[in-house]
């Protein structure tokens, strides 16, 4: 039996917990929240879980084979270091921080004492993602455009730039990561951000609500990624388009569309990528074989580096080159 602990009691912790509850030989053992009532309330939904309000107390009191870490961007750092110190593998929801300060410290610790890690870039586990990568092998990619257009999440920390890193870091990171996964590494980043609506509608909003990023890829293609969080709740447009020598591939939340010589072909995702990423992580814990994990902590930090470079470019008005090595 694999004993799993969860840190964080938000909606996404519950998404992961429900998936894990359905898996054979997986036991949801404990949950840690920012308060004991929150932790106990979460634990009551999943039989057998124990609630804690202190991470060290949970790690000392339980024999855990792995931990799911679902906390806001500003909360990363010490928790991961505790897990690495104890040799406990962990799955962490994106993003891995607000910038690069905490991730770089965690990377150094992982180099000293490696553990199995996985990061929740679930787009990589979509069946249509595998199809897209295969299709692109025989094409010359010229341009990629991506977008994450939606509304502002209703949690207070999200609208605070110091705590969330802004929409590009907290949400649009999925588009940046999939760009890297499908089209290769980024060489240079230039970005502009703006505030059009939300700072006048809500108190305490310090995140930009519109942004555009231009990226030069190391293997030649150009990419433009845009985002906004000014749309009414329920309205969104999320996806990424690949323009290549044979036509267009469009990946959205429903599936993949191929447009080639006037012929349109569509593929839909059949299985939940969240389930597939969970199975892959648990398999790695059970067997020690982490080769199926499509985004480990090291790889996720490259995505984080691109997002952080965009934030820096928007701040300074200058383009930022991406480092080859951490």
N, C-alpha and C positions, 0 to 999 in steps of 0.2 A: 504494500500500500504506500502510495506517495502522499505525504502530508504537505499541504499547501497553506501558507499564511497569506493574508491580504493586508496591505497597508493603504488606507483610504476607504472612505465609506460613501463616496459619491455614486452617481448613476453608473459610471463606467465600471466601477468595482463590482457592481451588481451584475452588469452584463457578463463580465468574465466569470463571476461566481456561478451564475446559472449554467454557463457552458461547462465549467469544471464539474459541477454537480452531476452532469449527465455522463461523465466519463468513467469507465471502469477502473477500479483500483486507484482512484484519486479521492483523497479525503480532505475536505475543507476543514482545517483544524482551528484557525484563529484569525481574528481581524483586529486591527488597531486603527482607532480613529482619533480625532483631535479632542474628543471628550468621551468619557465612559458611556454616557447615555447613547451617543451616536453609535459607538461600537456595539453596545448591547442590542440596540435596535436593529442594526444590520445582522448581527449574529442570530437573532431570533428568526430571521427569514430562512436560515439554512441550518437544519438540525445538526447538532454536535459541535458547532463553532463556539469558541470562547472569545469574549470581548476584552480588549485592552485599550488603555489610553496612553501607553508609553511603549515605544518601539523596543527599547532594551529589555523591558520587563517581558514583553512577548517573546523575544528571541531567547531570553534566559529560561522562560517557563515552558517553552514548547520545543519539540524535536522536529524541526521543519526541514523538508527536502528541497523546498523552493519557496520563493515569495513573489507575489504579484504586487507591484508598486504602482499605485494609481493616485498620484498627488499632483497639485498644481505645479507649474514650472518653477516657482520660487522655492519650493520645498525640497528640491533635489540637492544632494550633496552628502550630508552626514548619514542619511539612511543607507544609501548605497555603500558608503565606506564601512558601516557596521556589518552589512551583509558580506562584503568581500573579506573583511577581517575574520569572519566566522566561517568562510568558505561556503556560503549558501548561494546557490544559483538564483537569478532573479529575472523576471519579466517586467519591463518598465514601459508604461504608456508614454507616448510621445507628448511634447518634446522632452528632451533630456535635461533641459534647463532654460533659463531666460536668455542666456548668452553662452559664452564658452568657458567662463571661470570655473564653475562647478564641474562640467564635463571633463575638463582637462585634468582636474585633480582626481576624478574617478578613473579616468583612463590610466593615469600613472599608477594608481593602486591596482588596477586590473593587470597591468604589465608585471607588477611585482608578485601578485597572487591571482592568477587567472581563475575565473569561475564561468560556468555556462551562463550566457546572457541572451536575451531576446528583447527587441523593442517593437512596440505595436504599430508598425507601418503596414497595416493590413492590406493596402492596395497590392502589395507584392504577392499576396497569397490568392489573389483572384484568378480564376481559371482564364479569364480574358487577358490577364496580364501575361501569362505564359504564351497564349496565342499571339499577342502583339509582338513579344520579343522574337518569336519564331518568324513571323511575317516580315519584321524589319531586317532580318539577317540578309536578305537578298535585295534590299533597297538602299539607295543613297539618301540619307536623311538631310533635309535642308533647313527646316524651321520647325519649331515647336511652340505652341501657345497653350498656356494653362490658366485656369481661373478658379478662384474660390470666392464666390459671391453669395453673401447671406446676411443674416442679422446678428446683432450683438448678443452673445449668451448672457443670461440674466444674473450671473454670479458676480459679486463685487470685485473679486480679485482679477477677473478677466479684463475689466475696463481700466485697471491700473497698470501702466506700462512697466513699471518696476517689478511687478509680480507676475505678469503674463508674458512679457516680451513683445506684446502686440499680436495682431492677427496673423501676420506673416509667420512668426515663430510658432504660434499656438495652433493655428488651423492650416494655413497654406503650406506648412511644412510637409503635408502629405503630397502636394503637387511637386514640390522641390524634390522630395525623396523619390517619387515615381519617375521624374525626369532623369535623375541619376541612374535609377534602376534600368530604364529602357534605353537611354541615349548616351550614357557614359558620364564621366566626371566633368565638373565645371572648372573653368580656368579663371574667369574674371566676371565680376558682378557690378552692376550699376543700378541704383534704385532712387526713386522719389516717392515720398509719402505725403499725405495731406489730411487735413481735418475739415470736413465739410458740414457735418450735421450733428453728430452725437454729442460733442462737447457742449453744445447749446441746448441739448434736450435732457441731459442727465448730469447730475453732480458727480464730480470726481473722475470724469473720463479723461485720461491722459494718453490713450492709445490713438494713433492715426486711424481714420476710418476709410481711407482709400489708399491704394498703393500700386505701383508698377515697378517691375524688376526686369532688367535686360541681362541675360547671361550668355557668355561666350563659352561654348563647350570645347574641351581639349581636342576632340576629334573633328572639329569644324563647324557643326551646326550652331545656329543661334536660337535662343529661346526668349520668350517674353511671358512673364507670369504676373497676373494682376489679381487684386483682391479688394473687397469692400465688405463692411459689416453694417451698412446703412439701410439695407432692405427690410421691409416689414417681416415680422416673424412668419415663417411658413414659405417664404419666397427664397429661392436659391438657384444658383447655376454653378455646378461644380464639375470640372472635367479637364481633360488635356487632349490636345489635337496634335497629330504628327503629320507634317507635310513632307512628302518624299517623292522620289523619282517615278513611282508608279501610281501615286494618288494620295489619298488621305486616310488616316486612321483616327477615329474619334472615340476616346474612352470617357464614358460618363458614369454616373452612379448605377446605371442599369446594365451596362455591358459595353461591347465594342462594336463599332460600325466601320466597315471597310468600303471606301469609294474608289473604284478603279475602272477607268475607261467607261464611265457612265453606269457601271454595274454596282449595285449596293448589296453588301452582304452583312448580316448581323449575327452576333453571338451574344448570348445572355449567360451571366453567371448562375450556376445551378446550386452550388454549395456556398455556405457562409464563409468568407475569408477569416472571420474571427474564430470560427471553429477549427479551420485548417491551421491557423497559426498556433492555437492552443494545443492541438494534437502534436504539432511539430515540436513545440517546446517540451511537452510532457514526454514525448519519445526521447528527446535528448537527455532529459533528467533520468529516465528509466534505463537508458542504454549507454549513456556517455557519448553518443554519436550526435554531435551538433551540426553536422554537415547540411541538414535540411533547413536550418534556420536561415531565413532570407534577409534578416536585418539584425545583426548582433550589435552590441554597444559600440564597438569600434566603427562599424559602418554607419550607424545612426549619427555618430559624432561628425561624420563628413557632411551629412545633411544639415546638421546643426551649424556647422561652420559656414555653409553657404547662406543660411538664413541670417546668421550673425553678421556676415559680410554685407548683406543687403541693408541691414539696420545701420551699420557703420557708414555705408555709402550714402544713405539718405540723410544721415546726420551731418556728414562732412561735405557733401556735394561732389565727392570724388569716387571714381571706380576703385574697387578693391580686388586684388588678386588673391586667389585661393592657394594656400600652402600645399605642397606635395605631401608633406609628412607632418604629423602632430609632434 
